[in-house]
Amino acid sequence: MPKFLAFSPALVKEFTHFMGHVKLHIPGPVEVSEKTFRAFCTPMIGHRGQGFKDLYAKIQPQLQQLLSTKQLVYISTSSAWGMMEGALRNLVARKVLNCMCGAFSDKWFDVSKRCGKDAEALQVPWGSPIRAADVDKKLATGQFDALTVIHNETSTGVMSPIVEIAALKKKYPDVMFIVDSVSSMSGVPLKFDELGIDVLLAGTQKAFALPPGTAIFVCSPAALAKAATMKDRGYYFDLVEFQKNAEQNMTPSTPSIGHVFALESKLQDIFAEGLEARYARHRRTNQMTRDWAAKHGFTLFPEKGFESITLTCVSNGARPGGRVVDVPKLQKLVKDQGFLIDGGYGKIKGTTFRISNMGDETEATMGQLFAAMDTAMKGL
Ligand SMILES: *Cc1c(COP(=O)(O)O)cnc(C)c1O
């Protein structure tokens, strides 16, 4: 550890503050470890210097392994929405199909229109997944040259069957498949080249458990070729610029360099644990959450068989049957014990609540949360 980190009174104060904070179990941003924060605070370097190039070159193969891709993986200094909007601006020439099943995926339709794109909604009820057969029917009309789909709809806790949906790409090679995996990337396997999709993106503050402010994404050669033909795709999110710069181990503009240091540290953690072990840990901690809900008489909000593995959306009256409690009171009683859980998002606020098991959570840390939640339930 560099000396200044060990001895600076300011940092001692910072970490004391860190110890006493309310721990995040909301589905993003999630809890950031001390190790990650230390990496984030590495002294600054220039983004065109050899130090940065070496750093990016070092993490590139790990990012490629994580996403099972031969393509270069890019780093964008923006929240996920930056790249979500960027993907539309780079890839939609005719009309985009926005697959909608919750707050984030619904919003993508609005964003498409705000970008001046011709867009159509494929809306299913909140709690349901996007099904490949419905997507197929829409694409068969031949109207679309792009679609957006969210793998893990964070607002409803629904994981859509991405392998089935991605399999349609073979039938519609000219349609750009844009996939948001903001709250699933690194928590569940996502094999980019095998899926055959065109864009896969995530923000760092969800399953990666880094601070918010950076997006990680990858594009197919077809997406890069299409982007090159697009007028008015802008500069900041120009996919062609990302590729050109990544070939030199750089980003188009000055990135949040702290995030790249933090990502280097996180990738060390990820590969020390092993990908399969990481995925298995998420499955176990997620099962613990479902068990906690069942133990207290709650049902889950998602349609059976499509529940997320990185977070749990518990029904609190949104579905018939199951227990109903005062969610703000539950949140307060849990918060008083040092943990923040979410009280539901958008139109299902209060009739659901959500618990995240993303990032570094283990059976031990989830156990601490559930002990606090058990105590809170007694106080309701
Ligand atoms: C959090 C989230 C977003 C938005 O991410 P920002 O970082 O706020 O831009 C988009 N999609 C999904 C599925 C999310 O969970």
The ligand as a MOL file (V3000), in Angstrom:
LIG
                    3D

  0  0  0     0  0            999 V3000
M  V30 BEGIN CTAB
M  V30 COUNTS 15 15 0 0 0
M  V30 BEGIN ATOM
M  V30 1 C -29.5270 1.2340 -13.6870 0
M  V30 2 C -29.9870 0.8040 -15.0320 0
M  V30 3 C -29.9270 1.6440 -16.1400 0
M  V30 4 C -29.5280 3.0770 -16.0350 0
M  V30 5 O -28.2240 3.2080 -15.7190 0
M  V30 6 P -27.5750 4.6550 -15.4950 0
M  V30 7 O -26.2400 4.2700 -14.9940 0
M  V30 8 O -28.4210 5.3750 -14.5020 0
M  V30 9 O -27.5470 5.3380 -16.7950 0
M  V30 10 C -30.3010 1.1470 -17.3540 0
M  V30 11 N -30.7140 -0.1080 -17.5110 0
M  V30 12 C -30.8010 -0.9400 -16.4730 0
M  V30 13 C -31.2830 -2.3430 -16.7000 0
M  V30 14 C -30.4330 -0.5240 -15.2030 0
M  V30 15 O -30.5180 -1.3660 -14.1700 0
M  V30 END ATOM
M  V30 BEGIN BOND
M  V30 1 1 1 2
M  V30 2 1 2 3
M  V30 3 2 2 14
M  V30 4 1 3 4
M  V30 5 2 3 10
M  V30 6 1 4 5
M  V30 7 1 5 6
M  V30 8 2 6 7
M  V30 9 1 6 8
M  V30 10 1 6 9
M  V30 11 1 10 11
M  V30 12 2 11 12
M  V30 13 1 12 13
M  V30 14 1 12 14
M  V30 15 1 14 15
M  V30 END BOND
M  V30 END CTAB
M  END
